[in-house]
Amino acid sequence: MDDGPEWFAAKRYGYGAGLPISWQGWALTLSFVAVAIVTSIKFHDNKLVLFAIMIPVVLAFMLIAARTTRGGWRWRWGEDD
């Protein structure tokens, strides 16, 4: 079943995405980490602004990762898909 792009591998155990499996997944992950680091450094003294910026960034990252994970996000018990 081809549901669209596959940027992340599915986790073998648990819920969510594993490591990136394409350059797009790695670019998204590295961009997320860069935004998190820069935001944390710039707004380390103003926690409210830090959270106001990071909450939408984290939610956007999670949404994109969920839509581009091979097999989607669901609970897995270790069986091969």
N, C-alpha and C positions, 0 to 999 in steps of 0.2 A: 504494500500500500504506500503510495507516494503522496505524502501530505504537504510537501513543500521542501524548502531548504533544510538541510541537516548540518547545523553548525556545532552542536554539542552531542556527545555520547550520553546515553542513558546511564544512570547509576545502576550498578549491579544489585545493590542492597539499598533499601530505603526509597525516599521520594525525592525527585528533582533531577537535575542535570549533573553530568560528570564533567570531564575535561573537554575543552574544545577539540573538534576533529577537523576543522577547516580554517583557512586563513581569516574568514569573516568572524568566526567564533573567537579566535585569538585576538583579532583587532578589537572586537567588542569588549573582551575581558581586560585587555591592556588599557583601553580607553577608560573603562570603569575604574580600574585601579588608579590611573593617573588623575582622574577627576576627584576621587576620594582622597588621595594624598594632597593634592593642591588645595582642595577645599578645607581639609583638616589643618593644614599649615596656615592658610590665610585666615581662617575663622576659629582658631583654637581658643581664643578668649571670649568668643560670643557663641555659646552653645545653641541658642535658639536659632540663629541664622544658619549655623552648621546643620542642624536637623532639618530646617526648612528647605535647604538645598539638597541634602542627601536623601531624604525620604522619597521625593519624586525620581531621583536618579536611580536609587535601588529598585524601586517599583518598575521603572522602565527597563532596567537590566533584567529583572526577573521575568517580566512579560515577554521580552524578546527571546530570552533563553528558553522559556517554556514553549514558545511557538516554534522554535528551531531545534528542539531536542529530538533526536532519533527515537521514534516510538512515543513521544510525548511524556509528560510528567504523570507518573502513577506510582503506586507502591510496588516495589519489586522485592522478591524473596531470594534472589540469586539464580533463578532458572535462566537458561538462555532464551532469548526472544526469537 
